[in-house]
Amino acid sequence: MSKLRRQLSANTSSVVEPKKLSDIKEKTGNLYESIAIIAKRANQINITLKEELHNKLEEFASHTDSLEEIHENKEQIEISKAYERMPNPALLATQEFMEDKVYFRRNDEDLFS
């Protein structure tokens, strides 16, 4: 299991829990800005996990067109199931944001124009 998967799924529930909007807004002062930050982080997590999964499944890929070589690979199925059981990237990003583990910065030029 990769460091990222262990880190992300160690203490994150895969069940959606309600959050107070005031708590999310409190981090940046603007609810929409907070949600945009969470969405960008969720996208980063999703891309990383997708690349990791494809790299692992590439090991099992058969590059021949023979139908005789297509069979169920239990390791491949287990890897896929493990990724399916992981919490949604949006849940992971929200937890990171609420725990102040996400670095973000504002572009000051946008604030004064």
C-alpha positions as CSV (number, residue, x, y, z in Angstrom):
1,M,0.0,0.0,0.0
2,S,1.4,3.4,-1.0
3,K,2.2,6.1,1.5
4,L,-0.5,8.3,0.0
5,R,-3.2,5.6,0.4
6,R,-2.2,4.9,4.0
7,Q,-2.1,8.5,4.9
8,L,-5.4,9.4,3.3
9,S,-7.5,6.5,4.3
10,A,-6.1,5.9,7.8
11,N,-8.6,8.0,9.7
12,T,-11.1,9.0,7.1
13,S,-14.6,7.5,7.1
14,S,-16.0,6.7,3.7
15,V,-19.4,7.8,5.0
16,V,-20.5,11.3,4.2
17,E,-21.0,13.3,7.4
18,P,-22.6,16.8,7.5
19,K,-20.3,19.7,8.1
20,K,-21.3,23.1,9.5
21,L,-21.0,25.7,6.7
22,S,-19.9,28.2,9.2
23,D,-16.8,26.0,10.1
24,I,-15.9,25.7,6.4
25,K,-16.4,29.5,5.8
26,E,-14.3,30.3,8.9
27,K,-11.1,29.0,7.3
28,T,-11.0,31.6,4.5
29,G,-13.8,34.0,5.3
30,N,-15.7,33.1,2.2
31,L,-17.7,29.8,1.8
32,Y,-17.3,29.7,-2.0
33,E,-13.5,30.2,-1.7
34,S,-13.3,27.4,0.8
35,I,-15.3,25.1,-1.5
36,A,-13.2,26.0,-4.5
37,I,-10.0,25.1,-2.5
38,I,-11.5,21.8,-1.4
39,A,-12.5,21.0,-5.0
40,K,-9.0,21.7,-6.3
41,R,-7.5,19.5,-3.6
42,A,-10.0,16.7,-4.4
43,N,-9.0,16.9,-8.0
44,Q,-5.3,16.6,-7.1
45,I,-6.0,13.6,-4.9
46,N,-8.2,12.0,-7.6
47,I,-5.5,12.4,-10.2
48,T,-2.8,11.0,-7.9
49,L,-4.9,7.9,-7.0
50,K,-5.9,7.3,-10.6
51,E,-2.2,7.4,-11.7
52,E,-1.2,5.1,-8.9
53,L,-4.0,2.6,-9.7
54,H,-3.2,2.6,-13.4
55,N,0.5,2.0,-12.7
56,K,-0.4,-1.0,-10.5
57,L,-2.8,-2.5,-12.9
58,E,-0.4,-1.9,-15.8
59,E,1.7,-4.7,-14.2
60,F,-1.1,-7.1,-15.0
61,A,-1.8,-5.9,-18.5
62,S,-1.5,-8.3,-21.3
63,H,-0.2,-6.8,-24.5
64,T,-1.3,-9.7,-26.7
65,D,-4.6,-10.1,-28.4
66,S,-5.0,-13.8,-27.7
67,L,-8.3,-14.6,-26.0
68,E,-6.7,-17.7,-24.4
69,E,-4.6,-15.4,-22.1
70,I,-7.5,-13.4,-20.7
71,H,-8.3,-14.7,-17.3
72,E,-9.2,-13.5,-13.9
73,N,-6.3,-12.3,-11.8
74,K,-7.1,-12.3,-8.1
75,E,-4.4,-9.8,-7.3
76,Q,-5.7,-7.4,-9.9
77,I,-9.2,-7.8,-8.5
78,E,-8.1,-7.2,-4.9
79,I,-6.2,-4.0,-5.9
80,S,-9.3,-2.7,-7.7
81,K,-11.5,-3.5,-4.7
82,A,-9.1,-1.8,-2.3
83,Y,-9.3,1.4,-4.3
84,E,-13.0,1.2,-4.5
85,R,-13.3,1.0,-0.7
86,M,-11.2,4.1,-0.3
87,P,-13.0,7.3,0.7
88,N,-14.1,9.7,-2.0
89,P,-11.4,12.3,-2.9
90,A,-13.9,15.0,-1.9
91,L,-14.2,13.6,1.6
92,L,-10.5,13.3,1.9
93,A,-10.0,16.9,0.7
94,T,-12.6,18.2,3.1
95,Q,-11.0,16.5,6.0
96,E,-7.6,17.8,5.1
97,F,-9.0,21.3,4.7
98,M,-10.7,21.2,8.1
99,E,-7.5,19.9,9.7
100,D,-5.5,22.8,8.1
101,K,-3.4,20.3,6.1
102,V,-4.1,22.1,2.8
103,Y,-1.8,25.0,1.8
104,F,-3.5,27.7,-0.2
105,R,-2.7,31.3,-1.0
106,R,-4.6,34.3,-2.4
107,N,-3.6,36.3,-5.4
108,D,-3.7,39.8,-3.9
109,E,-4.2,41.4,-7.3
110,D,-7.6,39.8,-7.6
111,L,-8.7,41.2,-4.3
112,F,-8.1,44.8,-5.2
113,S,-9.4,45.0,-8.8
